[in-house]
Amino acid sequence: MDGILNIYKEAGYTSHDVVAKLRGILKQKKIGHTGTLDPEATGVLPVCIGKATKVCELLSDRDKTYQAVCRLGVVTDTQDMTGNILEESSFGEITEEQIRETAASFLGESLQIPPMYSALKVDGRKLYELAREGKTIKRNPRKIFISSLEVLQVDLEDGTFMMEVTCSKGTYIRTLCHDIGQKLGTGAAMESLVRIRVGEFFVENACTLAKIEQIAAEKPETLQKMICPVDALFAGFPKYQILPEFQTKLYNGNILEEKELMPFQTEESSVLRSFREKNKEDFRILIYDTDGSFKAIYEKKSEIYTVVKMF
């Protein structure tokens, strides 16, 4: 099998657990996930299978959307409610308007300091390993981008609010909750987190491991249909087919010229035509062999095409 499965990660599983379980279900070793979710977080976890593992990194770069519940009046060492409480304070004077305004102030580009309880490595060691030893080290702030942030619900009596956040790779939602709390002056920690989208993959189409296991045992042909082909991830890219006499060059990942390719579609859409006009010099394309099988992503540089990823 080659492609991407949209898995619904349930609470209690690590992303590594999901991959290990799928290897057993699919009887296939070459499987990788596209970005970790904390064990208690739930939601979308695209899993790459077979040749699709080559796009794990590309998928990790896609924007993600989360729904998080944030609790006011508390600061923890993990920045969520699974950690040890470091501070507690009153939130009785905070208004819904203040919460909405403060949350909205994090829209756009900013710098975020990664939490100590994270899988980031410093000098070969993961930060959470150091944190469990009681160590705190300086972390360099990282640039993040929050393209959308909407406060969905506010419960002032309970001291919680729910927000939906669309953000760039590397954004820690628990740190965002913490930072909102610091700016409000009350402190805050993340109570729950659901990832509802990763790029083109949405939570309503995600499937639990139990369901995948059942389908694999009872209807393996249905499971094959559930796997998203690799080229579907790049639907906006121009598609080309190699001419027969140059197929060996494609298979070897050699530099290609425009004269060695032909458009791989019967009609060019207005969207694709606009894409071409805006990217006359440098852009990426999908290349298929003479049988119509997707083989590579190439990048145009002036008059030549160079390989980005081979499949």
Protein Blocks (a to p, Z undefined) as FASTA:
>chain_A
ZZdddddddehiafklmmmmmmmmnopabdcdebdcdfkbgcjddddehjllmmmmmmmm
pccdddddddehiacfkopakbccfbdcdfklpcfklmmmmmmmmgcjddddddfbbcbd
eehiafklmmmnopacdddddddddfbdcdfbdcfknopacddddddehiafklmmmmmm
mmnonopadfbdcdfbghjbcfklpccfklmmmmmmmmmmlmmmmpccfklmmmmpccdd
ddfklmmmmmnopacdfklpccdbfbdcfklmmmmmmmmmbccdddddfkopafbdcdde
hjaccdfbdZZ
